[in-house]
Amino acid sequence: MKHLKFESAGTLKIIDWPPQLIEQIWGKLENKLDRSIVHSKESLWLELQKAWDNIGVEVLRKYTDTMPERCATVIAAKGGHTKY
């Protein structure tokens, strides 16, 4: 599992998160990627950078703000399927 660091009331905490979070963000990135101009690794990299820049902070915050709930849901499901 990966770790997320976040600050809450001046306290830095580290929590584990389920891999589905990154898959959701990759999905957002994929939707913003302009495949029509990707013809090489270099052009793919440039387009990925542009797509990443077009994902708003509010989208990323939506996912990071729900991490405690996501982790609790995964724990309750004992690692099984969740709504996330």
ABEGO torsion letter per residue (X at the ends): XBBBBBBBGGBBBBBBBBAAAAAAAAAAAAAABBAAABABAAAAAAAAAAAAAABBAAAAAAAAAAAAAAAAAAAAAGGBBBAX
